[in-house]
Amino acid sequence: MSTEIRFGVIGLGLMGREFASAAARWIHLTDLDVRPVLIGACDTSEKAFEWFRTNVTSLRILTTNYQELLARDDIDAIYCAIPHHLHAQVYCDIIRAGKHLLGEKPFGIDLAANEKITDAIRQNPKVLVRCSSELPFYPGGIAIIRSLLEEDFGDIVEVESGLLHSSDLNPDKPINWKRIIEFNGEYGCMGDLGMHALHVPLRFGWFPSRVRAQLTKIVKERPDGKGGKVPCKTWDNATIFGEVDLPGSHSFPITFHTKRIAPGETNTWFLKVIGTKRSMAFSTKYPRTLQVMEYKSGGVQAWQQIDLGYQSAYATITGGIFEFGFTDSILQMWAAYCDELAHGRHDMQQPFYCATPEEAHQTHLVFTEALRSHATAWKG
Ligand SMILES: NC(=O)c1ccc[n+]([C@@H]2O[C@H](COP(=O)([O-])OP(=O)(O)OC[C@H]3O[C@@H](n4cnc5c(N)ncnc54)[C@H](O)[C@@H]3O)[C@@H](O)[C@H]2O)c1
């Protein structure tokens, strides 16, 4: 008999639907004794209701006012996927209402907003708050994480990670809230994409003590969808160069790429960890392929390409020879959140838990420093 976690969803757009679909596909997971059930859904736009009404039969309430979900005793937890300028207010209300939360990144439009969320969590320690970041749940990500937990990489030489998109290369793509500073924030592409790049490095304590960033705006105006053009002021691309100091050991460079205009890339997440004894690299562009190099002094230096197939963190009905995709990573992330909520971090089935509020806060420190360094170091 599996435990039910009764969910409300706030924000029924792109990501709200992904969660509803993952919950509907829960039978895909084979050994998990906990499952989400969608009880309530909220969006300020009633246009979003139809898909939920048609597809989510467990819903008891559809509302335009999220407070109605927070007031219900038959809702234990909330998934919140709304524009960034609303995160601070809505996440704080959710947490103060005593509901567990999986919130979308970046967890506040800026550092001040993020600190409000952090304060609300501090005052309500019983709620489990985690930040969405699904891409490390690809088998290649999980393989690198497991290896970092279990194997000797020697001294870390360098780490590089990123999330790359390219649809903004099209200058005729109309503007939406993700390209408008008031809704998306000064961070631009870093707020949108940065958690994906930083999640695993931060989990292993690789918070850069020094940061320099190069930020670019490439497409400076976009169609407004009404026949005119409007300025597009958000940063399109960011390359963040950092240096990690390992206490009592050495320092190494770390580079994070968050790009909306990386021609040819649709949603490429990658992670490369280079060590003196072991190196590993994975990119969702080649979702089966894990690259590994093991090195013993004086030995051969040869990268192996390993076909991973479907080796997921949580067991599923899918055969190991098949391929893994984006919706699978969403399902796996939700399995990790529900597993942690039901059993606690130390009794989860596998060791990789969802991104924490502390990690989300660290991303804000990095992005804020990236903005500052770009504004000062690269001018003049
Ligand atoms: N994890 C990922 O891979 C991923 C991918 C895309 C977006 N995101 C994040 O998800 C969040 C939402 O992005 P999206 O792409 O789903 O956006 P979206 O525009 O598709 O959906 C947002 C929805 O929120 C609704 N909304 C706005 N204000 C509201 C309010 N006060 N109450 C209830 N609903 C409200 C909008 O009407 C809209 O339907 C953002 O934080 C974004 O950064 C995460």
Ligand as a Chemical Component Dictionary entry (heavy atoms), coordinates in Angstrom:
data_LIG
# 
_chem_comp.id                   LIG 
_chem_comp.type                 NON-POLYMER 
_chem_comp.pdbx_formal_charge   0 
_chem_comp.three_letter_code    LIG 
# 
loop_
_chem_comp_atom.comp_id 
_chem_comp_atom.atom_id 
_chem_comp_atom.alt_atom_id 
_chem_comp_atom.type_symbol 
_chem_comp_atom.charge 
_chem_comp_atom.model_Cartn_x 
_chem_comp_atom.model_Cartn_y 
_chem_comp_atom.model_Cartn_z 
_chem_comp_atom.pdbx_ordinal 
LIG N1  N1  N 0  12.721 22.981 -14.174 1  
LIG C1  C1  C 0  12.690 23.332 -15.442 2  
LIG O1  O1  O 0  13.241 22.682 -16.322 3  
LIG C2  C2  C 0  11.939 24.555 -15.837 4  
LIG C3  C3  C 0  11.638 24.824 -17.185 5  
LIG C4  C4  C 0  10.902 25.965 -17.505 6  
LIG C5  C5  C 0  10.518 26.831 -16.502 7  
LIG N2  N2  N 1  10.851 26.569 -15.199 8  
LIG C6  C6  C 0  10.441 27.470 -14.106 9  
LIG O2  O2  O 0  9.066  27.250 -13.840 10 
LIG C7  C7  C 0  8.425  28.467 -13.465 11 
LIG C8  C8  C 0  7.260  28.703 -14.400 12 
LIG O3  O3  O 0  7.717  28.619 -15.717 13 
LIG P1  P1  P 0  6.787  28.045 -16.881 14 
LIG O4  O4  O 0  7.711  27.802 -18.030 15 
LIG O5  O5  O -1 5.933  26.942 -16.395 16 
LIG O6  O6  O 0  5.933  29.349 -17.172 17 
LIG P2  P2  P 0  4.534  29.475 -17.909 18 
LIG O7  O7  O 0  4.440  30.908 -18.328 19 
LIG O8  O8  O 0  4.353  28.408 -18.929 20 
LIG O9  O9  O 0  3.481  29.194 -16.735 21 
LIG C9  C9  C 0  3.348  30.036 -15.631 22 
LIG C10 C10 C 0  1.888  30.006 -15.215 23 
LIG O10 O10 O 0  1.748  30.727 -13.989 24 
LIG C11 C11 C 0  0.492  31.384 -14.034 25 
LIG N3  N3  N 0  0.441  32.422 -13.014 26 
LIG C12 C12 C 0  0.954  33.680 -13.048 27 
LIG N4  N4  N 0  0.682  34.315 -11.890 28 
LIG C13 C13 C 0  0.002  33.451 -11.098 29 
LIG C14 C14 C 0  -0.546 33.525 -9.791  30 
LIG N5  N5  N 0  -0.437 34.622 -9.039  31 
LIG N6  N6  N 0  -1.200 32.445 -9.313  32 
LIG C15 C15 C 0  -1.332 31.319 -10.057 33 
LIG N7  N7  N 0  -0.823 31.188 -11.306 34 
LIG C16 C16 C 0  -0.170 32.242 -11.818 35 
LIG C17 C17 C 0  0.407  31.896 -15.476 36 
LIG O11 O11 O 0  -0.915 32.232 -15.846 37 
LIG C18 C18 C 0  0.952  30.697 -16.233 38 
LIG O12 O12 O 0  -0.071 29.775 -16.633 39 
LIG C19 C19 C 0  9.520  29.537 -13.476 40 
LIG O13 O13 O 0  10.030 29.689 -12.187 41 
LIG C20 C20 C 0  10.573 28.958 -14.405 42 
LIG O14 O14 O 0  11.888 29.416 -14.125 43 
LIG C21 C21 C 0  11.523 25.446 -14.865 44 
# 
loop_
_chem_comp_bond.comp_id 
_chem_comp_bond.atom_id_1 
_chem_comp_bond.atom_id_2 
_chem_comp_bond.value_order 
_chem_comp_bond.pdbx_ordinal 
LIG N1  C1  SING 1  
LIG C1  O1  DOUB 2  
LIG C1  C2  SING 3  
LIG C2  C3  SING 4  
LIG C2  C21 DOUB 5  
LIG C3  C4  DOUB 6  
LIG C4  C5  SING 7  
LIG C5  N2  DOUB 8  
LIG N2  C6  SING 9  
LIG N2  C21 SING 10 
LIG C6  O2  SING 11 
LIG C6  C20 SING 12 
LIG O2  C7  SING 13 
LIG C7  C8  SING 14 
LIG C7  C19 SING 15 
LIG C8  O3  SING 16 
LIG O3  P1  SING 17 
LIG P1  O4  DOUB 18 
LIG P1  O5  SING 19 
LIG P1  O6  SING 20 
LIG O6  P2  SING 21 
LIG P2  O7  DOUB 22 
LIG P2  O8  SING 23 
LIG P2  O9  SING 24 
LIG O9  C9  SING 25 
LIG C9  C10 SING 26 
LIG C10 O10 SING 27 
LIG C10 C18 SING 28 
LIG O10 C11 SING 29 
LIG C11 N3  SING 30 
LIG C11 C17 SING 31 
LIG N3  C12 SING 32 
LIG N3  C16 SING 33 
LIG C12 N4  DOUB 34 
LIG N4  C13 SING 35 
LIG C13 C14 SING 36 
LIG C13 C16 DOUB 37 
LIG C14 N5  SING 38 
LIG C14 N6  DOUB 39 
LIG N6  C15 SING 40 
LIG C15 N7  DOUB 41 
LIG N7  C16 SING 42 
LIG C17 O11 SING 43 
LIG C17 C18 SING 44 
LIG C18 O12 SING 45 
LIG C19 O13 SING 46 
LIG C19 C20 SING 47 
LIG C20 O14 SING 48 
# 
